[in-house]
Amino acid sequence: MPPKSSIRAEEWDRRLHDVQITKNDLNRLIMDYLVIEGYKSAAEEFSQEANLAPPVDFESIESRMDIREALQRGDVEDAIIRVNDLNPEILDTNPALYFRLQQQKLIELIRLGRISEALEFAQEELAPRGEESPEFLSELERTMSLLAFEASAAAPAGISELLSPAQRMKTAGEVNAAILESLSQGNEVKLVGLLKLLCWGEMLLEERAEFRKLNVVEGSLVDSVHV
């Protein structure tokens, strides 16, 4: 393996300062973040201040946040109704997502101790879908395993995690991504993608050269570009 080359700090700084980023590009990144993360009021205000048209209707942002909040408090029925009100094709054309929502409803029934209702719901709604897909059947069996334990603390981690807040957030995230896709909007914040690309680029460069790494946390990345 050839020895690494060395990039002097002065040369590295010069190259960074040669990178030109327009104010419009930065504004679009900010708008993308506000829209995907659901900050409706901030997105409306920023749209006016930056004279920038939003990529989606502002009302759809509020609808997405209402759906996310419903799932995070365990009200799956309300979430399904709101998704269908927004766009019924989202669930009609995405059986995997609909199964995830039904699975979440089953989890909530078990959480509330409504065991008879949970068993009936699993048999009528989820079992037929489990027959259609090995993945669905595996998830149904995992969810039903909750019934074998009197308390979630006694269940193995792979099962007890279904009752954690993270499970609700995971389901809400999948629904949010599907709604954004239906609106022809990316479902990952572009800033996150850029940071991943930066880390990947640094990793490749580190194999070939010695250089001063960017410290994004301390703001060096921002200081290194002209707006």
trRosetta pair geometry for C-beta under 8 A, 3 or more apart (Angstrom, degrees):
i j d omega theta_ij theta_ji phi_ij phi_ji
4 207 8.0 -161 -102 144 107 29
4 208 6.1 140 -131 160 80 26
4 209 5.4 155 -176 -109 95 23
4 210 5.4 101 127 -29 129 82
5 208 6.7 0 27 150 93 78
5 209 4.7 -29 70 -110 82 92
5 210 7.4 -142 101 21 40 75
6 209 6.6 159 -93 -165 21 83
6 210 4.5 -14 -114 57 76 109
6 211 7.7 163 -160 -67 49 59
7 11 5.6 -122 -175 85 80 118
7 12 5.1 97 134 -66 113 99
7 209 5.4 48 -17 162 102 132
7 210 6.8 -169 24 84 68 56
7 211 4.3 9 53 -97 118 99
7 212 7.9 -114 92 9 98 71
8 11 4.5 87 62 10 88 105
8 12 6.7 -154 93 -9 43 88
9 12 5.5 -55 -145 37 31 114
9 13 6.3 31 157 -19 66 105
9 212 5.3 51 -112 -19 86 139
10 13 5.9 -54 -148 36 29 110
10 14 6.4 31 152 -22 63 106
11 14 5.6 -53 -149 34 32 114
11 15 6.4 31 155 -19 65 104
12 15 6.0 -55 -151 35 29 109
12 16 6.5 29 152 -18 63 107
12 211 5.5 140 -99 -159 137 101
12 212 5.4 155 92 38 163 99
13 16 5.7 -57 -149 36 32 112
13 17 6.2 25 157 -15 67 109
13 224 7.3 -127 -140 -130 64 97
14 17 5.9 -61 -147 40 29 106
14 18 6.5 35 152 -28 63 105
15 18 5.6 -52 -152 26 33 116
15 19 7.5 43 148 -30 59 92
16 19 6.0 -44 -168 11 40 113
16 214 7.9 144 -114 -87 139 111
16 224 3.9 -50 159 -179 130 116
16 225 7.1 -94 166 -67 83 61
17 224 6.5 -109 -67 -172 61 63
17 225 7.5 -178 -118 -107 41 29
17 226 6.7 64 -162 -32 70 102
19 224 7.4 37 46 131 120 91
19 225 5.4 -59 92 -114 104 93
19 226 7.8 162 86 22 59 79
20 225 7.6 136 -126 -165 16 90
20 226 6.1 -31 -120 64 63 103
21 25 5.4 -114 -172 74 79 134
21 26 6.2 82 145 -50 113 98
21 225 4.8 21 14 168 120 135
21 226 7.0 157 38 71 74 51
21 227 6.2 -33 88 -99 92 62
22 25 4.6 103 60 0 82 100
22 26 7.2 -150 97 0 48 84
22 227 7.5 73 -177 -157 18 58
23 26 5.7 -56 -151 39 37 110
23 27 6.2 41 151 -23 68 105
23 227 5.4 79 -80 174 76 94
24 27 5.5 -51 -146 35 32 114
24 28 6.5 33 155 -20 64 104
24 52 7.9 156 -145 -98 75 115
25 28 5.9 -57 -153 34 30 110
25 29 6.7 31 150 -19 63 104
26 29 5.6 -52 -151 34 36 113
26 30 6.5 35 152 -18 67 104
26 227 6.1 -14 -12 -129 151 115
27 30 5.7 -54 -150 36 33 111
27 31 6.3 33 152 -18 67 106
27 46 7.8 172 -159 168 87 106
27 50 4.5 155 -150 -164 132 144
27 52 5.4 -172 146 -61 124 152
28 31 5.6 -50 -143 38 34 112
28 32 6.2 41 154 -24 64 104
28 52 6.9 -161 -81 -157 64 140
29 32 5.6 -51 -148 33 30 115
29 33 6.6 32 152 -19 62 104
29 190 5.6 -116 -128 83 79 119
29 191 5.6 97 -178 -65 110 92
29 194 7.8 -15 -130 -10 131 147
30 33 5.7 -54 -153 34 33 112
30 34 6.4 29 153 -17 66 107
30 46 6.4 -134 125 -173 117 150
30 50 7.7 156 72 -51 127 161
31 34 5.8 -55 -146 37 33 110
31 35 6.2 30 157 -18 67 108
31 43 6.5 89 -146 -140 70 88
31 46 6.2 -169 -90 114 78 127
31 47 7.0 86 -119 -82 117 75
31 50 7.3 -126 -57 66 114 151
31 52 5.7 -125 -61 120 149 139
31 54 6.5 -157 -172 -118 121 65
31 55 7.1 129 133 -8 115 97
32 35 6.0 -58 -146 37 26 109
32 36 6.2 14 163 -9 64 113
32 55 7.2 38 -97 1 69 141
32 186 7.3 8 -157 57 116 117
32 189 6.4 130 128 -148 97 63
32 190 4.8 17 118 11 157 113
32 191 7.5 160 87 -17 114 85
33 36 6.4 -64 -142 42 24 101
33 37 5.9 4 168 -1 64 118
33 189 5.1 49 -108 -145 71 117
33 190 7.6 -98 -56 40 75 79
33 191 5.7 10 -76 2 117 127
34 37 6.4 -66 -137 49 20 99
34 39 4.5 -82 -154 62 79 108
34 42 5.2 -135 -139 101 125 105
34 43 4.0 163 132 -79 125 88
34 46 6.2 165 -16 32 168 147
35 38 7.8 33 171 -68 26 29
35 39 8.0 -70 -55 47 21 71
35 43 5.6 97 -72 -117 66 145
35 54 6.5 144 -86 -162 125 102
35 55 6.1 -11 -96 47 177 103
35 56 5.9 126 -161 31 129 110
35 61 6.2 -108 -146 -95 63 120
35 185 6.9 -110 133 -167 131 146
36 180 6.7 33 -121 -111 82 146
36 185 7.3 -169 -84 146 85 119
36 186 7.2 -39 -86 92 131 79
36 187 7.0 138 -139 -153 115 33
36 188 7.4 32 -162 155 157 8
36 189 5.2 -165 74 -79 146 75
37 189 6.8 21 -45 -79 96 125
38 61 5.6 155 -138 -174 57 88
38 64 5.8 -135 -104 95 110 110
38 65 4.4 129 -172 -76 132 105
38 68 7.0 -85 -73 20 165 149
38 176 8.0 -73 -54 -139 120 129
39 42 4.0 -13 145 41 118 119
39 43 5.7 137 94 -28 75 89
39 61 7.8 -51 61 176 26 136
40 43 5.7 -61 -146 36 26 111
40 44 6.4 26 158 -20 65 105
40 58 5.7 100 -155 -173 96 91
40 61 4.3 157 -90 105 93 127
40 62 5.2 23 -72 -63 160 81
40 65 7.1 -100 -25 -4 114 142
41 44 5.8 -53 -150 33 30 111
41 45 6.4 24 155 -13 65 108
42 45 5.8 -57 -146 41 31 108
42 46 5.9 28 157 -17 67 111
43 46 5.8 -56 -140 41 28 108
43 47 6.1 38 156 -29 63 105
43 54 6.1 67 162 -111 113 127
43 58 6.6 176 96 -118 117 95
43 61 6.4 -177 39 -84 151 172
44 47 5.7 -52 -151 28 27 116
44 48 6.9 21 154 -13 60 104
44 54 8.0 -33 -91 -53 49 140
44 58 5.6 47 -77 -124 100 147
45 48 6.0 -60 -158 36 33 107
45 49 6.3 24 153 -14 68 112
46 49 5.6 -58 -140 43 35 108
46 50 5.6 10 168 2 72 115
46 52 7.3 -27 134 50 82 118
47 50 6.6 -66 -133 50 18 92
47 51 8.0 64 166 -106 50 7
47 52 5.5 -113 -136 72 57 75
47 53 7.0 49 -155 -124 109 17
47 54 5.2 -44 -98 -50 136 94
48 51 7.4 16 -174 -73 28 46
54 57 7.5 124 96 -97 124 13
54 58 6.3 89 55 -63 169 80
55 185 5.6 120 125 -110 124 108
56 60 5.2 -88 157 64 117 132
56 61 6.8 131 95 -51 119 86
56 183 5.0 24 -115 167 122 141
56 185 5.4 -36 -53 -57 122 145
57 60 4.7 94 70 -5 89 104
57 61 7.8 -150 101 -8 54 80
58 61 5.5 -44 -164 21 47 116
58 62 7.1 42 146 -14 69 99
59 62 5.7 -51 -156 35 43 110
59 63 6.4 46 147 -21 69 104
60 63 5.3 -51 -146 37 38 116
60 64 6.4 43 153 -23 67 101
60 86 7.0 99 -132 -151 82 116
60 179 7.5 174 178 163 104 115
60 183 6.2 120 158 -94 159 146
61 64 5.9 -54 -153 33 30 111
61 65 6.6 25 152 -15 63 107
62 65 5.7 -58 -150 38 33 110
62 66 6.4 37 152 -22 67 104
63 66 5.7 -52 -149 33 32 112
63 67 6.5 32 153 -18 64 105
63 82 6.5 176 -168 174 86 105
63 85 7.8 -142 -147 93 125 103
63 86 5.0 133 157 -93 145 122
63 179 7.9 -164 106 -163 103 147
64 67 5.7 -56 -151 36 32 112
64 68 6.3 32 152 -19 66 106
64 86 8.0 86 -65 -116 62 162
64 176 5.8 81 -170 -128 111 83
64 179 5.4 176 -104 100 104 154
64 180 7.6 50 -112 -57 148 80
65 68 5.5 -50 -144 37 35 113
65 69 6.2 35 156 -19 66 105
66 69 5.9 -55 -147 37 29 110
66 70 6.4 33 152 -23 63 105
66 82 5.8 -148 108 -152 110 155
67 70 5.7 -53 -150 32 31 113
67 71 6.6 25 155 -13 64 105
67 79 5.0 89 -157 -143 75 82
67 82 4.8 -161 -85 100 88 131
67 83 5.9 86 -124 -63 137 80
67 86 7.6 -51 -50 -14 136 144
67 172 7.5 154 124 -142 80 85
67 175 6.0 -131 143 131 126 134
67 176 7.4 166 91 -78 116 72
67 179 7.3 140 54 -47 157 152
68 71 6.0 -59 -152 39 31 107
68 72 6.2 27 154 -18 67 111
68 172 4.5 84 -139 -171 73 121
68 175 7.4 -177 -84 79 66 115
68 176 5.9 27 -78 -69 112 116
69 72 5.7 -57 -142 39 32 110
69 73 6.5 16 161 -7 66 107
70 73 6.4 -68 -151 43 26 97
70 75 4.5 -85 -169 77 82 103
70 76 7.5 137 139 -89 100 19
70 78 4.3 -139 -148 96 135 111
70 79 4.1 179 99 -66 125 83
70 82 6.5 156 3 12 155 141
71 74 7.5 49 -173 -74 33 18
71 75 7.4 -99 -72 60 26 60
71 76 6.6 56 -112 -98 71 62
71 79 4.8 57 -58 -84 85 154
71 104 6.9 -11 -148 160 98 158
71 168 5.7 161 146 -173 81 86
71 171 5.6 -148 -174 100 133 106
71 172 4.1 171 86 -81 137 94
71 175 6.6 165 -43 24 156 146
72 165 7.5 33 -155 -159 83 91
72 168 5.2 114 -120 140 45 125
72 169 6.6 42 -104 -80 95 67
72 172 5.8 2 -53 -54 83 154
74 108 4.6 140 -170 -121 102 122
74 111 7.1 -101 -137 69 143 150
74 168 6.6 -70 -74 -108 65 133
75 78 4.1 10 139 24 115 120
75 79 6.4 139 102 -21 72 88
76 79 5.4 -56 -151 36 37 114
76 80 6.3 37 154 -21 70 103
76 101 5.8 145 -165 -176 111 82
76 102 7.9 133 161 -96 145 26
76 104 5.1 158 -96 103 133 104
76 105 4.1 -129 75 -80 156 84
76 108 6.0 -165 -10 7 115 146
77 80 5.8 -53 -148 34 31 110
77 81 6.5 32 154 -18 64 105
77 105 7.1 82 -50 -114 72 122
78 81 5.8 -55 -150 36 32 112
78 82 6.3 28 154 -17 66 109
79 82 5.8 -60 -148 39 30 109
79 83 6.3 31 154 -21 66 105
79 101 6.9 -151 98 -140 119 117
79 172 8.0 -110 -130 -105 146 79
79 175 6.9 -34 173 -148 123 172
80 83 5.7 -52 -146 34 31 111
80 84 6.4 27 156 -14 64 107
80 91 7.2 45 -148 -71 85 161
80 101 5.8 119 -80 164 103 145
81 84 5.9 -60 -151 40 29 108
81 85 6.3 31 151 -21 65 107
82 85 5.5 -50 -145 35 33 114
82 86 6.4 33 154 -20 64 105
83 86 5.8 -58 -152 36 31 110
83 87 7.3 -55 172 56 63 66
83 90 5.7 -109 174 75 104 135
83 91 6.0 89 122 -35 129 115
83 175 6.5 -95 -90 -162 132 117
83 179 7.2 -120 -130 -79 89 109
84 87 7.7 -104 -146 78 24 27
84 88 4.6 35 -152 -100 75 77
84 90 7.9 -136 -86 46 43 101
84 91 6.6 -45 -77 22 83 128
86 90 7.2 11 88 -5 102 140
86 179 6.7 -3 122 -132 150 115
87 90 4.9 89 94 -26 100 103
87 179 7.4 144 35 -130 121 76
87 182 5.4 167 90 155 161 152
88 91 6.9 -63 -169 42 50 93
88 92 5.8 45 143 -20 79 120
89 92 5.1 -65 -134 48 39 114
89 93 5.4 16 174 -5 79 116
89 182 7.1 146 85 -133 101 127
90 93 7.0 -76 -149 43 11 92
90 94 6.2 -30 165 18 53 125
90 97 7.4 -70 153 94 84 152
90 178 5.5 107 -167 140 107 114
90 179 6.3 -1 -121 -89 150 61
90 182 5.3 -62 -91 -57 98 151
91 94 6.1 -79 -128 56 28 91
91 97 6.4 -122 -115 95 65 109
91 98 4.7 95 -164 -81 94 104
91 101 7.5 -40 -119 18 122 148
94 97 4.0 17 130 22 120 117
94 98 6.4 142 97 -19 72 86
94 178 5.9 -62 -19 -139 178 137
95 98 5.5 -56 -145 39 37 112
95 99 6.2 41 155 -23 68 102
95 129 7.4 -175 178 -142 108 114
95 132 7.8 -69 157 110 147 149
96 99 5.7 -52 -151 33 31 112
96 100 6.6 35 149 -22 63 102
96 135 7.9 -2 -124 99 105 135
96 136 8.0 -134 -119 -73 66 99
97 100 5.5 -50 -152 31 36 115
97 101 6.7 34 151 -17 65 102
97 174 6.1 -174 -123 143 91 111
97 175 6.7 122 -167 -93 116 63
97 178 5.3 37 -107 -65 160 159
98 101 5.7 -53 -153 35 35 111
98 102 6.4 32 150 -15 66 106
99 102 5.6 -57 -147 41 34 110
99 103 6.1 40 152 -23 68 105
99 126 7.4 100 -148 -129 84 82
99 129 5.4 180 -106 155 110 148
99 133 7.9 -73 -70 48 168 138
99 136 5.3 -87 -158 -119 155 111
99 139 7.5 100 146 76 117 142
100 103 5.5 -50 -146 36 30 115
100 104 6.4 33 152 -21 62 104
100 171 5.6 175 154 -127 108 91
100 174 5.8 -27 116 90 166 154
100 175 8.0 -154 95 -54 125 85
101 104 5.6 -51 -150 34 33 113
101 105 6.6 37 149 -21 63 100
101 171 6.8 125 -92 -170 54 119
101 175 7.1 77 -77 -78 108 119
102 105 5.5 -47 -150 31 36 114
102 106 6.6 40 150 -19 64 101
102 125 5.5 -150 -160 142 132 123
102 126 5.7 174 134 -81 122 92
102 129 7.3 110 70 22 152 157
103 106 5.6 -52 -153 34 34 113
103 107 6.5 38 148 -21 65 103
103 126 6.8 102 -82 -117 65 131
103 139 5.8 -36 -114 142 149 120
103 140 7.1 -119 -106 -87 101 61
103 143 5.8 -152 -158 -62 92 154
103 171 8.0 -159 78 -101 97 127
104 107 5.4 -49 -149 33 36 116
104 108 6.5 36 152 -20 65 102
104 167 7.4 168 -115 144 91 100
104 168 7.1 103 -148 -111 121 61
104 171 4.7 56 -75 -115 143 167
105 108 5.7 -53 -150 34 33 111
105 109 6.6 36 151 -21 65 102
105 121 6.9 -119 118 167 109 147
106 109 5.7 -51 -150 32 34 112
106 110 6.5 31 153 -15 65 105
106 118 5.9 97 -157 -151 73 89
106 121 5.9 -171 -98 105 84 122
106 122 5.7 79 -127 -78 132 89
106 126 6.3 -5 -54 -37 145 150
106 143 5.5 63 106 155 127 143
107 110 5.8 -58 -152 38 31 109
107 111 6.2 38 149 -26 66 106
107 143 6.0 -97 -72 -144 82 112
107 146 7.4 109 -126 -11 70 164
107 162 5.3 -138 -123 159 126 105
107 163 6.7 -168 -175 -87 106 59
107 167 6.8 -125 172 132 167 143
108 111 5.3 -48 -145 32 34 118
108 112 6.4 26 157 -12 64 107
109 112 6.0 -63 -151 42 29 105
109 114 4.7 -84 -167 70 81 107
109 115 7.9 141 144 -85 95 23
109 117 5.5 -132 -157 100 128 102
109 118 3.9 166 116 -84 123 91
109 121 6.2 146 -13 30 168 148
110 113 7.6 44 -178 -72 33 24
110 114 7.7 -94 -72 54 23 67
110 115 7.1 58 -119 -99 63 63
110 118 5.0 88 -66 -121 72 158
110 143 7.5 -179 -7 172 150 87
110 146 5.0 74 159 103 154 136
110 147 6.5 -106 -131 -69 121 77
110 163 7.9 -102 98 -87 107 105
111 163 5.9 147 -96 -131 103 100
114 117 4.2 -19 150 42 109 121
114 118 5.8 130 97 -30 74 91
115 118 5.4 -54 -144 35 31 114
115 119 6.3 31 158 -20 66 103
115 147 6.7 107 -137 -126 105 109
116 119 5.9 -53 -149 34 30 110
116 120 6.5 26 154 -14 63 108
117 120 5.8 -56 -147 40 31 110
117 121 6.1 32 155 -20 66 109
118 121 5.8 -56 -144 38 28 111
118 122 6.2 29 157 -20 64 107
118 147 7.5 176 107 -79 137 118
119 122 5.8 -54 -146 35 28 110
119 123 6.3 24 157 -17 63 109
119 147 7.9 70 -74 -99 93 156
120 123 5.9 -58 -148 38 29 109
120 124 6.1 9 162 -5 66 115
121 124 6.3 -66 -138 46 25 98
121 125 5.4 -21 -179 22 67 120
121 126 7.1 49 134 -4 72 104
122 125 7.1 -64 -111 54 14 83
122 126 4.8 -43 -147 46 55 121
122 127 6.2 78 148 -38 67 91
122 140 6.8 130 -157 -162 103 104
122 143 7.7 -173 -111 100 123 118
122 144 6.3 96 -151 -86 159 108
123 126 7.8 14 -17 50 12 79
123 127 5.2 2 -143 -5 36 137
124 127 7.4 62 -2 29 12 104
124 128 7.9 -13 172 -6 30 110
125 128 7.5 -88 178 32 16 100
125 129 7.4 -6 150 -2 56 116
126 129 5.6 -65 -154 43 41 109
126 130 6.1 48 150 -29 74 104
126 136 7.6 -164 -171 170 81 104
126 140 5.1 156 151 -116 120 120
126 143 8.0 -73 174 65 165 142
127 130 5.4 -51 -147 30 34 117
127 131 6.9 38 155 -23 63 98
127 140 7.0 137 -88 -176 48 157
128 131 5.8 -50 -158 26 35 114
128 132 7.3 36 146 -22 61 102
129 132 5.5 -51 -159 26 43 116
129 133 7.1 -18 162 26 71 100
129 136 5.1 -111 134 171 90 152
129 140 7.8 149 81 -59 92 134
130 133 7.1 -91 -146 59 29 68
130 136 4.8 -147 -104 117 49 97
130 137 3.8 99 -173 -92 94 68
130 140 4.5 -57 -86 11 131 152
130 141 7.9 115 -144 -32 140 80
131 137 7.1 87 -65 -76 29 113
132 136 6.4 24 65 37 84 147
133 136 4.0 84 72 6 105 105
133 137 6.7 -172 92 -9 56 83
134 137 5.6 -56 -147 38 34 113
134 138 6.2 37 155 -23 67 104
135 138 5.8 -53 -149 33 30 112
135 139 6.5 25 155 -13 63 107
136 139 5.9 -60 -151 40 31 108
136 140 6.2 33 152 -22 67 108
137 140 5.6 -53 -146 35 31 113
137 141 6.3 31 155 -19 65 105
138 141 5.9 -55 -149 36 29 110
138 142 6.4 30 152 -20 63 106
139 142 5.5 -51 -146 35 34 114
139 143 6.3 33 154 -19 65 105
140 143 5.8 -56 -149 36 30 110
140 144 6.2 26 155 -16 65 109
141 144 5.8 -56 -143 40 30 109
141 145 6.6 46 151 -36 61 98
142 145 5.6 -45 -159 15 32 119
142 158 7.1 -87 -147 140 119 97
142 159 6.2 -155 -173 -106 80 78
142 162 7.1 156 135 -58 100 138
143 146 6.2 -31 180 0 46 112
143 162 6.1 164 -111 -151 70 161
144 147 5.8 -31 -178 12 59 115
145 148 5.5 -39 -168 16 57 117
145 149 7.7 34 147 -5 71 101
145 155 7.3 120 128 -145 98 119
145 159 4.9 -93 99 -124 121 136
146 149 6.4 -73 -164 42 42 98
146 152 7.4 -12 -146 -103 99 79
146 155 6.5 -19 -119 -97 59 157
146 159 6.1 180 -75 171 67 106
146 160 8.0 125 -112 -93 89 44
146 162 6.3 -100 -67 71 127 135
146 163 7.1 124 -128 -46 133 111
148 155 7.7 113 75 -106 87 97
149 152 6.9 103 110 -98 128 26
149 154 4.6 -178 -159 83 115 104
149 155 4.2 -133 8 -67 168 91
149 159 7.4 128 3 115 138 136
149 160 7.8 -53 79 -80 161 90
150 154 6.5 38 49 28 74 145
151 154 5.1 91 67 0 82 102
151 155 7.9 -146 100 -14 48 87
152 155 5.6 -51 -159 20 45 117
152 160 4.7 114 178 -141 85 95
152 163 4.7 -93 -118 54 145 154
153 160 7.0 79 -93 -130 19 146
155 159 4.3 -105 167 90 121 114
155 160 4.0 154 80 -60 108 90
156 159 5.1 77 62 16 80 103
156 160 6.7 -170 84 -6 32 94
157 160 6.0 -59 -127 44 29 103
157 161 6.0 40 170 -34 64 106
158 161 6.5 -42 -145 18 19 115
159 162 6.2 -39 -179 4 44 113
160 163 6.0 -55 -172 33 55 106
160 164 7.3 69 134 -38 71 97
161 164 5.0 -36 -157 6 53 125
161 166 6.8 -40 -172 69 93 118
161 167 6.3 138 144 -56 70 110
162 167 5.2 86 -153 -101 36 161
163 167 6.9 53 4 22 8 143
164 167 5.3 114 63 -6 72 95
164 168 7.9 -136 105 5 51 83
165 168 5.6 -53 -160 36 47 112
165 169 6.2 45 146 -19 74 107
166 169 5.5 -56 -146 40 35 113
166 170 6.2 43 152 -27 67 102
167 170 5.6 -48 -147 30 31 114
167 171 6.7 29 155 -15 63 103
168 171 5.9 -57 -153 37 32 108
168 172 6.2 30 151 -17 66 109
169 172 5.5 -54 -144 40 33 113
169 173 6.1 38 154 -25 65 105
170 173 5.7 -53 -149 33 28 113
170 174 6.7 28 153 -19 62 103
171 174 5.8 -54 -152 33 33 110
171 175 6.5 29 152 -15 65 105
172 175 5.8 -56 -149 38 33 110
172 176 6.1 36 152 -22 66 108
173 176 5.5 -52 -144 36 31 114
173 177 6.3 33 156 -20 64 105
174 177 5.8 -52 -148 34 30 112
174 178 6.5 30 153 -19 63 106
175 178 5.7 -56 -150 35 33 111
175 179 6.5 33 153 -19 66 104
176 179 5.8 -55 -151 34 31 110
176 180 6.4 30 153 -17 65 107
176 187 7.2 132 118 -149 79 104
177 180 5.8 -56 -149 38 31 111
177 181 6.3 34 152 -21 65 106
177 187 3.8 62 -138 -163 80 150
178 181 5.6 -52 -148 35 32 114
178 182 6.5 34 152 -21 64 103
179 182 5.7 -54 -152 33 33 112
179 183 6.6 22 151 -10 64 108
180 183 5.7 -64 -152 43 34 106
180 185 4.5 -91 -170 81 83 99
180 186 6.8 -30 152 98 125 23
180 187 4.3 143 78 -91 137 81
181 184 7.5 36 -176 -79 36 26
181 185 7.4 -106 -71 57 22 59
181 187 6.0 -25 -50 -45 84 121
186 190 6.8 78 82 -62 153 86
188 192 5.8 -105 170 71 96 124
188 193 5.8 100 118 -51 120 105
189 192 4.5 88 74 -1 93 106
189 193 7.3 -168 96 -5 51 84
190 193 5.3 -53 -152 38 42 115
190 194 6.2 46 150 -23 71 102
191 194 5.6 -51 -147 34 33 113
191 195 6.5 34 153 -19 64 103
192 195 5.8 -54 -151 35 32 110
192 196 6.5 33 151 -19 64 104
193 196 5.7 -53 -149 35 33 112
193 197 6.4 34 152 -19 65 105
194 197 5.6 -53 -149 37 33 113
194 198 6.3 39 150 -24 65 103
195 198 5.4 -48 -147 32 34 116
195 199 6.5 35 154 -18 65 102
195 216 6.7 62 -127 -128 106 170
196 199 5.9 -53 -150 36 31 110
196 200 6.3 31 152 -18 64 108
197 200 5.6 -55 -147 38 32 113
197 201 6.2 33 154 -20 66 107
198 201 5.8 -56 -148 37 28 111
198 202 6.3 28 155 -18 64 106
198 214 7.0 -63 179 57 126 139
198 216 7.3 103 109 -63 155 132
198 221 7.5 -12 -139 -115 160 138
199 202 5.8 -53 -147 36 30 111
199 203 6.4 34 153 -24 63 105
200 203 5.7 -54 -151 31 31 114
200 204 6.7 27 153 -15 64 104
201 204 5.9 -55 -150 36 33 108
201 205 6.2 28 155 -15 67 110
202 205 5.7 -58 -143 42 31 109
202 206 6.0 39 156 -30 66 107
202 213 6.0 61 -151 -131 134 99
202 214 7.3 -120 -84 27 133 93
203 206 5.8 -50 -146 28 27 115
203 207 7.3 33 152 -25 57 99
204 207 6.0 -53 -165 21 35 113
204 208 7.4 3 150 3 63 110
205 208 6.1 -78 -159 47 39 97
205 209 5.8 -44 174 46 81 103
205 211 6.5 -30 142 26 123 138
206 209 7.4 -88 -114 61 21 58
206 211 7.7 -114 -92 37 62 95
206 213 8.0 8 -81 -82 113 110
214 220 5.2 -170 -160 97 71 116
214 221 5.0 65 177 -75 132 84
214 224 6.9 -87 -118 0 112 153
215 218 4.3 13 121 31 120 110
215 219 7.7 -1 101 39 87 38
215 220 4.4 80 53 8 77 129
215 221 7.7 -143 76 -26 37 79
216 219 7.7 49 -179 -70 34 19
216 220 6.9 -83 -75 50 26 83
216 221 4.7 10 -110 -11 72 130
219 222 5.0 -46 -168 39 77 114
219 223 5.8 76 134 -23 86 102
220 223 5.5 -59 -144 42 36 111
220 224 6.0 36 157 -29 68 111
221 224 5.9 -61 -150 30 27 112
221 225 7.3 5 161 -7 60 108
222 225 6.8 -76 -158 37 31 96
